C-alpha cells in the first residue's frame, strides 16, 4: 500500500511531532511485529510512525478552466 516517495496525509495525530491533515513524503518503510512503520523526509524523528495513522494523499491537478470560461463570456459581451 505504501511506497518510498509516496505522499501521505496524516489522518490522526500520533504524536505532537506530526500534524493532522498535513502531507508527508515516505522516506523509509519498516515492518516490525506485523505492523508497518513509516519515516518521512519532512521529519528527523528517529523512530518510525505507525502507518495506521496515514492514508495516501490525493493529488488533484489544478484546473483553471473556470477562469477561461469567465474570460470567454466577458470578451463575448464586450464585442457584442
C-alpha positions as CSV (number, residue, x, y, z in Angstrom):
1,X,0.0,0.0,0.0
2,X,2.8,2.5,0.8
3,X,6.0,3.0,-1.1
4,X,9.1,5.2,-0.8
5,X,8.5,8.6,-2.3
6,X,4.7,8.4,-1.9
7,X,2.8,11.4,-0.4
8,X,0.6,10.5,2.6
9,X,-1.7,12.5,4.7
10,X,-1.9,12.3,8.5
11,X,-5.4,11.2,9.4
12,X,-4.8,11.2,13.2
13,X,-2.3,12.9,15.4
14,X,0.0,10.0,16.5
15,X,2.3,12.4,18.4
16,X,3.0,16.1,18.8
17,X,5.6,15.9,16.1
18,X,3.4,15.5,13.1
19,X,0.2,17.4,12.4
20,X,-3.2,16.0,11.4
21,X,-4.1,16.7,7.8
22,X,-0.5,17.6,6.8
23,X,1.0,15.8,3.9
24,X,4.4,14.0,4.3
25,X,6.7,12.1,1.9
26,X,7.6,8.5,2.8
27,X,11.4,8.1,3.1
28,X,11.6,4.6,4.6
29,X,9.2,1.7,5.4
30,X,9.7,-0.7,8.2
31,X,7.9,-3.8,9.3
32,X,8.0,-4.9,12.9
33,X,5.8,-7.3,14.8
34,X,3.2,-7.3,12.0
35,X,2.9,-3.5,11.9
36,X,4.1,-1.1,9.2
37,X,6.1,1.9,10.2
38,X,6.9,5.0,8.1
39,X,9.7,7.5,8.3
40,X,9.3,10.8,6.5
41,X,11.5,13.2,4.6
42,X,10.0,16.2,6.5
43,X,10.7,14.7,9.9
44,X,14.0,13.9,11.5
45,X,12.3,11.9,14.3
46,X,14.5,8.8,14.8
47,X,11.6,6.3,15.1
48,X,9.0,5.2,12.5
49,X,5.4,6.3,12.8
50,X,2.6,3.7,12.7
51,X,1.2,3.5,9.2
52,X,-2.3,3.2,10.6
53,X,-2.3,7.0,11.1
54,X,-1.8,7.8,7.4
55,X,-3.5,7.4,4.1
56,X,-2.3,8.1,0.5
57,X,-2.6,11.8,-0.3
58,X,-4.9,12.6,-3.2
59,X,-3.2,15.0,-5.6
60,X,-5.7,16.8,-7.8
61,X,-4.4,18.7,-10.8
62,X,-5.1,22.4,-10.7
63,X,-7.7,23.4,-13.2
64,X,-8.3,27.0,-14.4
65,X,-10.9,26.1,-16.9
66,X,-13.5,28.1,-14.9
67,X,-11.4,31.2,-15.4
68,X,-11.1,30.6,-19.2
69,X,-14.9,30.3,-19.3
70,X,-15.4,33.6,-17.5
71,X,-12.9,35.4,-19.7
72,X,-14.6,33.9,-22.8
73,X,-18.0,35.2,-21.7
74,X,-16.7,38.6,-20.8
75,X,-14.9,39.0,-24.1
76,X,-18.0,37.9,-26.0
77,X,-20.1,40.6,-24.2
78,X,-17.6,43.3,-24.9
79,X,-17.5,42.5,-28.6
80,X,-21.3,42.5,-28.9
